[in-house]
């Protein structure tokens, strides 16, 4: 599936979800830092967004092939990379100690 629909449908799906996901993740990330460094954290998030756009543009320019399929492939790769980074391995939990029951006499 190439041409206009090969780009329009995946781009629509990604960017329609991006509007909700980006706002929520930025708010959650900025909520977890101290207020004194919130500006620096917001700038870092913005640089990550611009940086990912730069990297995807460079990949599109450097890799030979049919552009529409390549663009959709790069978008899908970044979506999968984001999903992998969004679900890190959970640390092992310590088993909870069971409270000891007192027997009734």
N, C-alpha and C positions, 0 to 999 in steps of 0.2 A: 504494500500500500504506500504509494509515494504521492508526489504532487502536493497540492494545496491541502487536501483532507488528511494526508499522511503527517502533516505538520500541525494543522489547525486543531485536530481532535486531541492529540497528546498534550499540546501546549495549553489548550483550554482546560483539560483535566488537571494538569500540574499547577497552573496559575490560579485556578479557582480554589484549590485546596491551600495554596501558598498564602493567600490572603488571610485565612483563619489561622493556619499553623504558625506563620511567622510572627504574627502579633502575640499569640499566646506564649510561644517559646521565648520571645524577647522579654515579655513581662515576667515570666517565671525566672529567666536568667538574671534579670536586673533585681528581682525581689530577693535573690539569694546573696547579693553583695552588700557591703556596707554603704550607707548613703554617701559617705565621703568620696568613694571611688565609683559611684554610679555613672558619672559622666565618662570616665575612662572605659568602663565596661561597655557602655553604649557605643562608644567609638570603636572599640574592638569588635563588637558584633557587626557594625556597619562595614568595617574593613574585611571581615570574613565574607559578607554578602558581595561586596565589590570584587574581592579576590576570587570567589568562585565563578563570577561572571567573566573575569579576565581569563581564568584557566580554561573555562569551557569555550570561550572565543578562540583562544590559541589552539586548542585541540581541534576545533572545527576548521581552522585555517591550515593546520599542519598535516592532518591526516587526509590522505587522498581517498576519493570515493564519491558516491552520489550524495549530494549535500543534504537532502531532506531526510534520508534514512540515517545518515551520520548525526544530524542534529537531534533526531528523536532518540538515537542510541545514547548520545552524550547526556541528554536530559534524563533518560531512564537510569543511566549509570550513576548520576548524581543523586537521584531519588533513592536508589538502593544504598548508596554510600551513606546518605543521611539516615536511612532506617537502621543501618548497622551501627552507626555512631549514636543513635538515639536509644538503643537498647543494649547498654553495656552489661557485661556479666555481673550478676549480683554477687556481693560478697557472701561467703558462707556464714550462715547464722549459727550462733551457739544454741545448743538445745536448752530449752527452758527447764528449770528445775521444778519438779512436781512438789507442791506443798504436802507436807506430811500430815496425815489425818490422825487425829487423836481418837482412840477407841473409847466408846462409852462404857462405863463400868456397870 
